[in-house]
């Protein structure tokens, strides 16, 4: 993997340490910093046969796992948890050493945003994990079975999840580095609430067609949100774009 923006010497391959500098969170955060991580085809599809793994590549996977390694918490929508059959975040000796060096917990929790809390307490999110998941939901949701399965339930809203409030609650727990892995509905709501600080978008050199969803599908922003291009990495035809919240 090499960088074309900012430009690096021709042929220079980026090391893991280089990527940490590229994708690292700002230091001394006092509030939440939300990074959103997506892969899409060249024609904008976010899935092949309803799963994102059909678009993935080792380069994209490397950045995806790095995003997890650098984060305090992984934020994901309930629909994505069910479709992708989420389990707890994994690690290995190298990745655990990186997190320890950065002063982070051994593994980040998964925080699921779900208005109804319709999750399977016998699913791998609860049974195949190193740390209990957080369920970010509403006061109307039935959460007793999830709490019994070990979930830490955060109530942020009555009828719908109040995302600013939810992120503030996570920040109060020291979970400020937020790595959002989708899905499109959650991303759209983050955009509408003007909560996105960074977008990491991997573009796969594939054409999918059909009726696959775009990376954001839901409420629109009151006005378009300006992003600044922060980096462009390439490998094997895949383009890994990183955008930061615009300064203007």
N, C-alpha and C positions, 0 to 999 in steps of 0.2 A: 504494500500500500504506500502511495506517495502523495504528497501535497502539491496541488497545482495553484491553490490560493490559501494562505500566502505562498508564494513560489518558493520551492526548495531546489537545491542543486539537482540537475538532471540525474535520474536513476536512484536518488536517495530513498531508501526504504525507511519508513517510520517505525521506530521501536515502540515497545509498550510504554516506556517512559515518555517518549514524544507524544503519544496519544493521550496520556494522562494530562499533559500540559494543554493539549488542544481542547479536550473535553472536560477539564476540571471546572468545578463550581467556583464562584467568587468566594474569597476568604471573608471571614468575620461577618457572616450573614446574621442579620437581626430578625429577619422574617423569612417566609417561604420563597424559594427560588424554584420555579416549575420548568423542567425540561420535558418536552414531548418527543417521543421516539417512534418513528414510523418507517416502514418500507413500502414502496409503491412501484408499480410497473411504469414503463415509459408512457403508457397511455392512461395512467392515473388509477389503476385498479389496486386495491389493498389486500386482495386475497385471490388464491387459486382454489376453486372448489371450497370456498368459505374459510380457508385456512391461510394464514400469512406465511407459513413455512414454505409454501410453493414459490415464493418470491425471494427467499433468503439465499445467502451466499456466505462463505467463510469470512469475507471482509465485513459484511453487514453483521454477521453473528459476533465478530470480534468487538465491534463498536457497541452492539446491543449488550453484551456481557460487561463491557467496560462501564456502560451507563449504570448498570446495576451495582458494580463494584464501587462506584464513586458516590452512590446515593445513600441517604439515610432511610428512605422509604420508597417503595414502588407503588405507584398509584394506577389502578386499572378499573375499568367499568365492569359491572356484573355480567353483562352480555358477553364480553370478551372472556371473562373467567369461565363461563359455561361453554362457549364455543371452542376455546383453545384448551379446555380441560386443565386449567392452571393448577400448579402445585407450589409449594414454598420455594423460595430462591435457593439455588444450589451454590456451592463453592468448592474449591479445592485448595491444596496447600499454597500454591502461588497466589491465587486470588485472595485467600484469607490473610496471607502475609501483606499483600497490598493494603487491604482494609485496616489491618493492625497498624501499619506504618502511617496511615492517614488518620489514625485515631478514631476509626469507625467500629461499630459493633461487628461481630463475626459474620453476620448475615442480615440483610435488610428485611423488614417485614413487608408483606403484601397488604396494601390498604385497598379494599374493594369499595367502590362507590356504587350503591344500589338503593334505589328509592323504596323497593319492596322487600329487600333482604331475602329474595328467593334463591338461596344457595343451598347446596346439598351438604349437610354437616358430615356426611360419610365420604365426601369427595376428597381428592388428593390435596386440595388447598388446606384442609384441616388435618388430614391423616398423614401426609407426606411432606412435612415441613420441619425446619429447625426452630423456627420462631412462630408463635401464634399469629394468625392474620388479624388485621383490623377491619371491621365492617363499618363503613361510614354510611349511615342511613338516616331514616326519618323516625319521628316519634310514633307514627302510625304503623310502622313495620313490626312484624312478629319476629323477635330475635332470640327467644328463649332457647331454642334448640341449638342455635349457632353459639350462644354464650356457653352452653353446656359442652359444646364440642371444643371449647377453648378460645373462641374469638373474643377479641377486645372490641366491644361495641361502642361506637361514637355516634351520638345523636346530633345531627346538624341540620335541623329543619323539621317542619311538621308534615307537609305534603310532598315537598321536593327537597333534595339535598341542596343546602346552601353551600356552594363551593368555597366562597371566601371564608365563611365561618369554619368549614371543614379544614381548610389549609391552616387557618389560625390555630385550631385545636391540635393539629399535627405539630405545628411549630412550637406550641407550648410544651410538647413532649420532647423537644429537641430534634424533631424530624423536619428539618428545613430544606434539605437537599432532596427535592422531589423528582423522581423519574417516572413520568407518565407513559404507559405503554398502550394507551388507547382504551376503548375503541373510538370509532368516529363520533359517536354521540357525546361521549365525555369530552373529547377534544373540542367539539363545536361549542359545548357549554363553557369550557375554559376560555375559548376565544371570545364568546359573547360577554363573559364577565371580565375580560381584559386581564387574565391571570397567566398568560404564557410568556415566559422570559426567554426561552430558547427552544428552537425546533431543530431536531436532528432527523433529516429525511434522506433515506437511502433510495436511490432510483435504480431499479433493476432494468437491464437492457432486454425487456420482454414486452410483447404486445399481447394483451389478454382479451380485450373486447368484452362483449356480454354486458351484464347489468351489475358488475361488481361495484361496491360502494367506493366513494372517495374517502380521503383520510379524515375529513370533517363533515359530518352530516347531522344537522340539527339547527338550533337557533342561530341567526346571523348576528354579527357584530353591528352595533349601532353605526359605526363608521369603520372602514377598513383599517386594520392594524399594521403599521409600518414595521418591517423587519429589515435588519442590516445583515448582509452576507458576511459571515465570520470566517468560514473555511470551506474548502472544496478538496476532498480526497478522492482518489480513483484507484480502482483495482479490477482488472479483468472485465472491463466494460461497465462495472458498477460505479455510480457516482454518489458520494456521501457528502451531502450538503449540511451545513450548520448555519442557522440563522439566529441572531440575537434580537431582542426587543429593540426597536428603532429609537434612536436618540432624538429624532425630530418629530 
